[in-house]
Amino acid sequence: MRTGKSAAFLALFCLFACVGVFHRTVKAQSLPPAKYDGFVYTNHKVDSDTIMIEAFFDPVCPDSRDSWPPLKQAIQHYGSRVSLIIHLLPLPYHDYAFATSRALHVVNMLNPSATFRLLESFFEDQDRFYNDQTRNMSRVAVLNEIIKFTADSVGNSYYSAIQSGFNDRKTDLKTRVSFKYSASRGVYGTPFFFINGFSLPDAGSPIDYKGWKSFIDPLLAEQGKKSDYVPHLF
C-alpha cells in the first residue's frame, strides 16, 4: 500500500516538475518579430508567381562581396518577375561582422532607401574592417570608425542619429534576430541562397550571372507552360 502511495507521489512530483520546466521555457522564448527579417531590395508588387530569392550575407565576408554584383545584375535583368530579400548572418570568425550588420539595421531604421548603399560601401571598402586591419585597434576605436564610415556613406547629417542608433537596444536586438533567423533556416555560412524557399547547392560560394540564369530561366519557362495550359472540359 505504501508502495502505491510512493508511486503516486512520484508521478505527481514529475508532473509538477514538467509543468514548471515548460512554464519557464515558454517564458524564456521571445515573441516573433513584428516584421519579417531582412532588407527588401525590390519594391515592386509580389504575387504567387514572383520568384523569391533570399540571400544571406555578412558585410565583411569576401565571398558575400563577390556574390553581390552578379546577383544584382540578375535582379535588374528579370525585373518584376523576381524579388530579393537580403538577410544578415554576422559570422563569428569575422571580428566586426556584428557591428557592421548592426550599422545596416541602424540605417534601415533611419532611411531604408540608403540601406543597400551602405551594404555596397562595406563591400567596396571591406578591408578596413576585416580581421587583420583591426587587430591593433580597440573595440571603441573600431566602432567609432564604423559610425564615421556609415555616416560618410549615407550622409553626414545622419552622424548623430547613427551614433545614437548604436546605443539603442532595438538595433542590437534586430541584429540578433537576423542571426537567429539565419540559424533557424539552417544557414551556417555566407553567401547562402534560397529560391522559393529551397536552398541552392554550393553554399558559401558566389554564383555568377550565368549561374543565376540557369536557376531562374527554367522556373520562368515552367510558369509560362502553366499559364498556356487550357484544361479539357468534359
QUIMO-V41755 format. One record per residue. N is the residue number from 1. RES is the residue in one small letter. NEAR is the number of other C-alpha atoms within 12 Angstrom. D_LAST is the distance of its C-alpha to the last C-alpha in Angstrom with 1 decimal. Layout:
n->N res->RES near->NEAR d_last->D_LAST
n->N res->RES near->NEAR d_last->D_LAST
This chain:
n->1 res->m near->7 d_last->74.2
n->2 res->r near->8 d_last->75.1
n->3 res->t near->9 d_last->72.6
n->4 res->g near->10 d_last->69.8
n->5 res->k near->11 d_last->71.0
n->6 res->s near->12 d_last->71.2
n->7 res->a near->13 d_last->67.6
n->8 res->a near->14 d_last->66.4
n->9 res->f near->14 d_last->68.4
n->10 res->l near->14 d_last->67.0
n->11 res->a near->14 d_last->63.4
n->12 res->l near->14 d_last->64.1
n->13 res->f near->14 d_last->65.8
n->14 res->c near->14 d_last->62.8
n->15 res->l near->14 d_last->60.4
n->16 res->f near->14 d_last->62.5
n->17 res->a near->14 d_last->62.9
n->18 res->c near->14 d_last->59.2
n->19 res->v near->14 d_last->58.6
n->20 res->g near->14 d_last->61.3
n->21 res->v near->14 d_last->59.9
n->22 res->f near->14 d_last->56.4
n->23 res->h near->13 d_last->57.9
n->24 res->r near->13 d_last->59.8
n->25 res->t near->12 d_last->56.8
n->26 res->v near->12 d_last->54.7
n->27 res->k near->11 d_last->57.5
n->28 res->a near->10 d_last->58.0
n->29 res->q near->11 d_last->54.5
n->30 res->s near->14 d_last->54.1
n->31 res->l near->10 d_last->51.3
n->32 res->p near->14 d_last->48.5
n->33 res->p near->18 d_last->49.5
n->34 res->a near->9 d_last->48.6
n->35 res->k near->12 d_last->46.9
n->36 res->y near->15 d_last->44.9
n->37 res->d near->30 d_last->47.3
n->38 res->g near->33 d_last->47.6
n->39 res->f near->33 d_last->48.2
n->40 res->v near->28 d_last->45.3
n->41 res->y near->31 d_last->45.9
n->42 res->t near->28 d_last->43.2
n->43 res->n near->17 d_last->42.9
n->44 res->h near->17 d_last->39.6
n->45 res->k near->17 d_last->36.6
n->46 res->v near->19 d_last->34.8
n->47 res->d near->12 d_last->31.1
n->48 res->s near->12 d_last->28.6
n->49 res->d near->20 d_last->28.4
n->50 res->t near->24 d_last->32.1
n->51 res->i near->33 d_last->33.6
n->52 res->m near->34 d_last->36.4
n->53 res->i near->36 d_last->39.6
n->54 res->e near->35 d_last->42.3
n->55 res->a near->45 d_last->45.7
n->56 res->f near->46 d_last->48.6
n->57 res->f near->47 d_last->52.0
n->58 res->d near->48 d_last->55.7
n->59 res->p near->48 d_last->57.7
n->60 res->v near->40 d_last->60.5
n->61 res->c near->42 d_last->58.4
n->62 res->p near->29 d_last->58.9
n->63 res->d near->25 d_last->55.5
n->64 res->s near->39 d_last->53.8
n->65 res->r near->32 d_last->55.9
n->66 res->d near->27 d_last->54.8
n->67 res->s near->33 d_last->51.1
n->68 res->w near->39 d_last->51.0
n->69 res->p near->22 d_last->51.4
n->70 res->p near->21 d_last->48.4
n->71 res->l near->37 d_last->46.2
n->72 res->k near->29 d_last->47.3
n->73 res->q near->21 d_last->46.6
n->74 res->a near->29 d_last->43.1
n->75 res->i near->32 d_last->42.4
n->76 res->q near->20 d_last->43.8
n->77 res->h near->19 d_last->41.8
n->78 res->y near->26 d_last->38.4
n->79 res->g near->21 d_last->39.2
n->80 res->s near->22 d_last->36.7
n->81 res->r near->29 d_last->34.2
n->82 res->v near->38 d_last->36.6
n->83 res->s near->35 d_last->38.7
n->84 res->l near->37 d_last->41.9
n->85 res->i near->31 d_last->43.9
n->86 res->i near->38 d_last->47.3
n->87 res->h near->43 d_last->48.6
n->88 res->l near->45 d_last->52.3
n->89 res->l near->46 d_last->53.6
n->90 res->p near->38 d_last->57.4
n->91 res->l near->36 d_last->58.5
n->92 res->p near->18 d_last->61.6
n->93 res->y near->18 d_last->63.2
n->94 res->h near->28 d_last->63.2
n->95 res->d near->28 d_last->66.2
n->96 res->y near->38 d_last->65.1
n->97 res->a near->36 d_last->61.3
n->98 res->f near->35 d_last->61.2
n->99 res->a near->40 d_last->63.5
n->100 res->t near->47 d_last->61.7
n->101 res->s near->49 d_last->58.3
n->102 res->r near->42 d_last->60.0
n->103 res->a near->49 d_last->61.1
n->104 res->l near->50 d_last->57.5
n->105 res->h near->41 d_last->56.7
n->106 res->v near->39 d_last->59.8
n->107 res->v near->37 d_last->58.8
n->108 res->n near->32 d_last->55.2
n->109 res->m near->24 d_last->56.6
n->110 res->l near->26 d_last->59.0
n->111 res->n near->22 d_last->56.9
n->112 res->p near->22 d_last->53.4
n->113 res->s near->19 d_last->53.4
n->114 res->a near->28 d_last->56.3
n->115 res->t near->33 d_last->54.8
n->116 res->f near->32 d_last->53.5
n->117 res->r near->23 d_last->56.7
n->118 res->l near->35 d_last->58.6
n->119 res->l near->40 d_last->56.4
n->120 res->e near->28 d_last->57.0
n->121 res->s near->29 d_last->60.7
n->122 res->f near->38 d_last->60.9
n->123 res->f near->31 d_last->59.2
n->124 res->e near->24 d_last->61.6
n->125 res->d near->23 d_last->64.7
n->126 res->q near->31 d_last->63.6
n->127 res->d near->20 d_last->66.9
n->128 res->r near->25 d_last->68.8
n->129 res->f near->37 d_last->67.2
n->130 res->y near->29 d_last->66.5
n->131 res->n near->22 d_last->68.5
n->132 res->d near->15 d_last->71.7
n->133 res->q near->18 d_last->72.2
n->134 res->t near->22 d_last->72.5
n->135 res->r near->16 d_last->74.5
n->136 res->n near->12 d_last->77.9
n->137 res->m near->19 d_last->76.6
n->138 res->s near->14 d_last->76.6
n->139 res->r near->16 d_last->73.3
n->140 res->v near->15 d_last->74.5
n->141 res->a near->16 d_last->75.3
n->142 res->v near->25 d_last->71.9
n->143 res->l near->29 d_last->70.1
n->144 res->n near->24 d_last->72.3
n->145 res->e near->25 d_last->71.4
n->146 res->i near->39 d_last->67.7
n->147 res->i near->37 d_last->68.1
n->148 res->k near->25 d_last->70.1
n->149 res->f near->31 d_last->67.5
n->150 res->t near->43 d_last->64.7
n->151 res->a near->31 d_last->66.6
n->152 res->d near->20 d_last->67.4
n->153 res->s near->29 d_last->63.7
n->154 res->v near->32 d_last->62.3
n->155 res->g near->22 d_last->65.3
n->156 res->n near->16 d_last->68.8
n->157 res->s near->16 d_last->68.4
n->158 res->y near->25 d_last->66.2
n->159 res->y near->26 d_last->69.0
n->160 res->s near->20 d_last->70.1
n->161 res->a near->25 d_last->66.6
n->162 res->i near->36 d_last->65.7
n->163 res->q near->27 d_last->68.8
n->164 res->s near->21 d_last->68.0
n->165 res->g near->29 d_last->64.5
n->166 res->f near->33 d_last->65.9
n->167 res->n near->19 d_last->67.8
n->168 res->d near->19 d_last->64.8
n->169 res->r near->15 d_last->63.4
n->170 res->k near->18 d_last->59.9
n->171 res->t near->29 d_last->59.7
n->172 res->d near->24 d_last->60.9
n->173 res->l near->25 d_last->58.2
n->174 res->k near->36 d_last->55.5
n->175 res->t near->35 d_last->56.6
n->176 res->r near->28 d_last->56.6
n->177 res->v near->31 d_last->53.1
n->178 res->s near->36 d_last->52.0
n->179 res->f near->33 d_last->53.7
n->180 res->k near->24 d_last->52.3
n->181 res->y near->25 d_last->48.7
n->182 res->s near->32 d_last->49.0
n->183 res->a near->21 d_last->50.3
n->184 res->s near->13 d_last->47.5
n->185 res->r near->23 d_last->45.0
n->186 res->g near->20 d_last->47.0
n->187 res->v near->31 d_last->48.6
n->188 res->y near->25 d_last->52.0
n->189 res->g near->32 d_last->52.9
n->190 res->t near->41 d_last->52.4
n->191 res->p near->39 d_last->50.5
n->192 res->f near->38 d_last->47.4
n->193 res->f near->40 d_last->43.9
n->194 res->f near->30 d_last->40.4
n->195 res->i near->24 d_last->37.2
n->196 res->n near->22 d_last->34.5
n->197 res->g near->16 d_last->36.5
n->198 res->f near->18 d_last->37.1
n->199 res->s near->22 d_last->40.6
n->200 res->l near->26 d_last->41.3
n->201 res->p near->17 d_last->43.5
n->202 res->d near->15 d_last->47.2
n->203 res->a near->23 d_last->48.1
n->204 res->g near->28 d_last->51.4
n->205 res->s near->25 d_last->51.2
n->206 res->p near->31 d_last->50.4
n->207 res->i near->32 d_last->47.2
n->208 res->d near->20 d_last->47.8
n->209 res->y near->24 d_last->45.7
n->210 res->k near->16 d_last->44.1
n->211 res->g near->21 d_last->43.3
n->212 res->w near->32 d_last->41.5
n->213 res->k near->22 d_last->39.4
n->214 res->s near->16 d_last->38.5
n->215 res->f near->29 d_last->37.0
n->216 res->i near->30 d_last->35.4
n->217 res->d near->21 d_last->34.0
n->218 res->p near->15 d_last->31.5
n->219 res->l near->23 d_last->30.3
n->220 res->l near->22 d_last->29.8
n->221 res->a near->18 d_last->28.1
n->222 res->e near->16 d_last->25.6
n->223 res->q near->18 d_last->25.1
n->224 res->g near->14 d_last->24.5
n->225 res->k near->12 d_last->21.8
n->226 res->k near->13 d_last->19.9
n->227 res->s near->12 d_last->20.4
n->228 res->d near->10 d_last->19.0
n->229 res->y near->10 d_last->15.8
n->230 res->v near->8 d_last->12.7
n->231 res->p near->8 d_last->9.6
n->232 res->h near->5 d_last->6.4
n->233 res->l near->4 d_last->3.8
n->234 res->f near->3 d_last->0.0
